[in-house]
Amino acid sequence: MAQNKPTAAQLIGAVKAFLEHEIKPELRGHEAFNLMVALKSLDIVQRELE
């Protein structure tokens, strides 16, 4: 097993960064709003894991 295995919080951070930098700029309207809700939800989960 890898010794440098990322934590769950680190994995969530990577997903958040991808969504914010790669996906968010492409969305408008209701889809953009839904993404913001998802990102805020990931923030909550990430804080709970840290």
N, CA, C and O atoms as a GROMACS GRO file, in nm:
protein
  200
    1MET      N    1   0.084  -0.118   0.000
    1MET     CA    2   0.000   0.000   0.000
    1MET      C    3   0.089   0.125   0.000
    1MET      O    4   0.195   0.126   0.062
    2ALA      N    5   0.045   0.228  -0.069
    2ALA     CA    6   0.123   0.351  -0.080
    2ALA      C    7   0.136   0.419   0.055
    2ALA      O    8   0.040   0.428   0.132
    3GLN      N    9   0.255   0.467   0.083
    3GLN     CA   10   0.277   0.535   0.210
    3GLN      C   11   0.233   0.681   0.205
    3GLN      O   12   0.204   0.740   0.309
    4ASN      N   13   0.226   0.738   0.086
    4ASN     CA   14   0.184   0.877   0.071
    4ASN      C   15   0.038   0.887   0.029
    4ASN      O   16   0.000   0.974  -0.049
    5LYS      N   17  -0.042   0.797   0.081
    5LYS     CA   18  -0.185   0.793   0.048
    5LYS      C   19  -0.253   0.921   0.098
    5LYS      O   20  -0.239   0.956   0.215
    6PRO      N   21  -0.326   0.991   0.010
    6PRO     CA   22  -0.393   1.114   0.054
    6PRO      C   23  -0.507   1.083   0.151
    6PRO      O   24  -0.570   0.977   0.144
    7THR      N   25  -0.531   1.176   0.240
    7THR     CA   26  -0.643   1.162   0.333
    7THR      C   27  -0.774   1.192   0.259
    7THR      O   28  -0.773   1.246   0.148
    8ALA      N   29  -0.884   1.158   0.322
    8ALA     CA   30  -1.015   1.188   0.263
    8ALA      C   31  -1.032   1.338   0.245
    8ALA      O   32  -1.085   1.383   0.144
    9ALA      N   33  -0.986   1.416   0.343
    9ALA     CA   34  -0.997   1.562   0.334
    9ALA      C   35  -0.914   1.615   0.216
    9ALA      O   36  -0.958   1.708   0.148
   10GLN      N   37  -0.797   1.558   0.192
   10GLN     CA   38  -0.715   1.601   0.080
   10GLN      C   39  -0.781   1.565  -0.054
   10GLN      O   40  -0.776   1.643  -0.149
   11LEU      N   41  -0.842   1.449  -0.061
   11LEU     CA   42  -0.913   1.410  -0.183
   11LEU      C   43  -1.030   1.504  -0.211
   11LEU      O   44  -1.053   1.544  -0.326
   12ILE      N   45  -1.102   1.540  -0.107
   12ILE     CA   46  -1.213   1.635  -0.125
   12ILE      C   47  -1.159   1.769  -0.172
   12ILE      O   48  -1.219   1.833  -0.258
   13GLY      N   49  -1.047   1.812  -0.117
   13GLY     CA   50  -0.985   1.937  -0.160
   13GLY      C   51  -0.948   1.934  -0.308
   13GLY      O   52  -0.966   2.034  -0.378
   14ALA      N   53  -0.898   1.822  -0.354
   14ALA     CA   54  -0.862   1.809  -0.495
   14ALA      C   55  -0.986   1.815  -0.585
   14ALA      O   56  -0.984   1.878  -0.690
   15VAL      N   57  -1.093   1.750  -0.542
   15VAL     CA   58  -1.218   1.754  -0.619
   15VAL      C   59  -1.273   1.896  -0.622
   15VAL      O   60  -1.316   1.944  -0.727
   16LYS      N   61  -1.271   1.964  -0.508
   16LYS     CA   62  -1.318   2.102  -0.502
   16LYS      C   63  -1.239   2.192  -0.596
   16LYS      O   64  -1.297   2.273  -0.669
   17ALA      N   65  -1.107   2.177  -0.596
   17ALA     CA   66  -1.022   2.259  -0.683
   17ALA      C   67  -1.055   2.234  -0.830
   17ALA      O   68  -1.065   2.328  -0.909
   18PHE      N   69  -1.072   2.108  -0.868
   18PHE     CA   70  -1.109   2.074  -1.005
   18PHE      C   71  -1.242   2.139  -1.043
   18PHE      O   72  -1.254   2.201  -1.148
   19LEU      N   73  -1.342   2.124  -0.956
   19LEU     CA   74  -1.473   2.180  -0.986
   19LEU      C   75  -1.468   2.332  -0.998
   19LEU      O   76  -1.529   2.390  -1.088
   20GLU      N   77  -1.394   2.397  -0.908
   20GLU     CA   78  -1.386   2.543  -0.910
   20GLU      C   79  -1.310   2.596  -1.030
   20GLU      O   80  -1.350   2.697  -1.088
   21HIS      N   81  -1.201   2.531  -1.068
   21HIS     CA   82  -1.115   2.585  -1.173
   21HIS      C   83  -1.148   2.536  -1.313
   21HIS      O   84  -1.126   2.607  -1.411
   22GLU      N   85  -1.202   2.416  -1.325
   22GLU     CA   86  -1.227   2.358  -1.456
   22GLU      C   87  -1.376   2.358  -1.496
   22GLU      O   88  -1.409   2.377  -1.613
   23ILE      N   89  -1.463   2.338  -1.400
   23ILE     CA   90  -1.605   2.323  -1.431
   23ILE      C   91  -1.683   2.454  -1.410
   23ILE      O   92  -1.762   2.493  -1.495
   24LYS      N   93  -1.661   2.518  -1.298
   24LYS     CA   94  -1.736   2.640  -1.263
   24LYS      C   95  -1.735   2.746  -1.373
   24LYS      O   96  -1.840   2.805  -1.400
   25PRO      N   97  -1.620   2.775  -1.437
   25PRO     CA   98  -1.621   2.878  -1.541
   25PRO      C   99  -1.711   2.846  -1.661
   25PRO      O  100  -1.748   2.936  -1.736
   26GLU      N  101  -1.744   2.720  -1.679
   26GLU     CA  102  -1.826   2.678  -1.793
   26GLU      C  103  -1.976   2.682  -1.764
   26GLU      O  104  -2.057   2.668  -1.857
   27LEU      N  105  -2.014   2.699  -1.639
   27LEU     CA  106  -2.155   2.690  -1.602
   27LEU      C  107  -2.220   2.826  -1.586
   27LEU      O  108  -2.154   2.925  -1.553
   28ARG      N  109  -2.348   2.830  -1.610
   28ARG     CA  110  -2.427   2.952  -1.593
   28ARG      C  111  -2.560   2.914  -1.528
   28ARG      O  112  -2.602   2.798  -1.530
   29GLY      N  113  -2.624   3.013  -1.471
   29GLY     CA  114  -2.760   2.996  -1.421
   29GLY      C  115  -2.775   2.890  -1.314
   29GLY      O  116  -2.697   2.882  -1.219
   30HIS      N  117  -2.878   2.809  -1.332
   30HIS     CA  118  -2.914   2.709  -1.231
   30HIS      C  119  -2.802   2.607  -1.210
   30HIS      O  120  -2.780   2.561  -1.098
   31GLU      N  121  -2.733   2.571  -1.317
   31GLU     CA  122  -2.622   2.475  -1.304
   31GLU      C  123  -2.510   2.534  -1.219
   31GLU      O  124  -2.450   2.463  -1.138
   32ALA      N  125  -2.481   2.662  -1.236
   32ALA     CA  126  -2.378   2.728  -1.155
   32ALA      C  127  -2.420   2.732  -1.008
   32ALA      O  128  -2.339   2.710  -0.919
   33PHE      N  129  -2.548   2.759  -0.985
   33PHE     CA  130  -2.599   2.760  -0.848
   33PHE      C  131  -2.586   2.622  -0.785
   33PHE      O  132  -2.541   2.610  -0.671
   34ASN      N  133  -2.625   2.518  -0.858
   34ASN     CA  134  -2.614   2.382  -0.806
   34ASN      C  135  -2.469   2.346  -0.774
   34ASN      O  136  -2.442   2.279  -0.675
   35LEU      N  137  -2.376   2.391  -0.857
   35LEU     CA  138  -2.235   2.364  -0.830
   35LEU      C  139  -2.192   2.434  -0.701
   35LEU      O  140  -2.117   2.376  -0.622
   36MET      N  141  -2.236   2.556  -0.680
   36MET     CA  142  -2.200   2.627  -0.557
   36MET      C  143  -2.255   2.555  -0.434
   36MET      O  144  -2.187   2.547  -0.332
   37VAL      N  145  -2.375   2.502  -0.443
   37VAL     CA  146  -2.432   2.424  -0.332
   37VAL      C  147  -2.345   2.300  -0.307
   37VAL      O  148  -2.316   2.266  -0.192
   38ALA      N  149  -2.305   2.233  -0.414
   38ALA     CA  150  -2.220   2.115  -0.400
   38ALA      C  151  -2.086   2.150  -0.338
   38ALA      O  152  -2.036   2.078  -0.252
   39LEU      N  153  -2.026   2.262  -0.380
   39LEU     CA  154  -1.897   2.303  -0.325
   39LEU      C  155  -1.909   2.337  -0.176
   39LEU      O  156  -1.822   2.302  -0.097
   40LYS      N  157  -2.016   2.404  -0.139
   40LYS     CA  158  -2.037   2.436   0.003
   40LYS      C  159  -2.057   2.308   0.084
   40LYS      O  160  -2.010   2.298   0.198
   41SER      N  161  -2.126   2.211   0.027
   41SER     CA  162  -2.144   2.083   0.095
   41SER      C  163  -2.010   2.012   0.114
   41SER      O  164  -1.984   1.954   0.219
   42LEU      N  165  -1.926   2.016   0.011
   42LEU     CA  166  -1.793   1.956   0.023
   42LEU      C  167  -1.709   2.028   0.128
   42LEU      O  168  -1.631   1.965   0.199
   43ASP      N  169  -1.725   2.160   0.140
   43ASP     CA  170  -1.656   2.236   0.246
   43ASP      C  171  -1.693   2.181   0.383
   43ASP      O  172  -1.606   2.161   0.468
   44ILE      N  173  -1.822   2.158   0.404
   44ILE     CA  174  -1.869   2.108   0.534
   44ILE      C  175  -1.809   1.970   0.562
   44ILE      O  176  -1.759   1.945   0.672
   45VAL      N  177  -1.815   1.882   0.464
   45VAL     CA  178  -1.759   1.747   0.482
   45VAL      C  179  -1.610   1.754   0.508
   45VAL      O  180  -1.558   1.684   0.595
   46GLN      N  181  -1.540   1.839   0.434
   46GLN     CA  182  -1.394   1.851   0.452
   46GLN      C  183  -1.361   1.898   0.593
   46GLN      O  184  -1.269   1.846   0.656
   47ARG      N  185  -1.435   1.996   0.643
   47ARG     CA  186  -1.411   2.045   0.780
   47ARG      C  187  -1.437   1.935   0.883
   47ARG      O  188  -1.364   1.924   0.981
   48GLU      N  189  -1.539   1.856   0.861
   48GLU     CA  190  -1.571   1.746   0.954
   48GLU      C  191  -1.459   1.642   0.957
   48GLU      O  192  -1.437   1.579   1.061
   49LEU      N  193  -1.391   1.624   0.846
   49LEU     CA  194  -1.285   1.523   0.838
   49LEU      C  195  -1.152   1.571   0.896
   49LEU      O  196  -1.066   1.490   0.930
   50GLU      N  197  -1.136   1.702   0.906
   50GLU     CA  198  -1.007   1.756   0.954
   50GLU      C  199  -1.002   1.764   1.105
   50GLU      O  200  -0.901   1.808   1.160
   0.00000   0.00000   0.00000
